[in-house]
């Protein structure tokens, strides 16, 4: 949906005339042409209308995201959506199908590498990945300047965490934390919407998924008797708590609290959190939580 179409949709939902929608900001004739796609609206005027009519920025962004999103983001979302379904249902055949489809049909080398690693993980063959694959993965990060801003490299890190030893993993997570801490949630949203509505909540959620993957790996390595740097774990949990006040991000906060309970040997607390989530009907959402 284009910006003009989204504005018309929200205006009709609010029961406003075109004059009422743009009053004090744009002339009605100009605004009418924005809705019809004949005129372009600048970011400042658009934000003034959205704020004046109390239109939720995230909701509006989702309406137009499909039109203005990049091909990379669209591929990332499709991959993430498919894998979320496969993981939540623990359907190994479905996971293998999605990964194999990407390996065979995608022209995106990073996405192919992610699928290769994911497929090896699901089949319990992670240790059998060739040295060539591992070198290629490392090269992608070495080549990628400002890798923390690149969705495809964030996704690659998410899929390859188990390949890194703890020191390397702490290094990458520390790099990501430095980037994430510089940006408040409100700043992230504003900056992203000014760039033609590439939804920054998607970027923030990528950060959160990465940090939670890191916590899971630290817990599993601790359970296996391997050392991990607790201070980095505490820092990650503190960050997750600090940015998950918005309701739509609450699941990440609850997951972090659950993982914190596991990492600090509070098994009773962890079990209670899990039982509460299941009782509230979120069993599928927590299906991948470690025990």
ABEGO torsion letter per residue (X at the ends): XBAAAAAAAAAAAAGBBAAAAABGABBAAAAAAAAAGABBBBAAAAAAAAAAAGBBAAAAAAAAAAAABBAAAAAAAAAAAAAAAAAAAGBAAAAAAAAAAAAAABABAAAAAAAAAAAAAAAGAAAABBAAAAAAAAAAAAABBGAAABAAAAAAAAAAAAABBAAAAAAAAAAAAAAAAABBAAAAAAAAAABGGBBAAAAAAAAAAAAAAAAAAAAAAAAAGBBBBAAAAAAAAAAAAAAAABAAAAAAAAAAAAAAAAAAGBAAAAAAAAAAAAAAGAAAAAAABBX
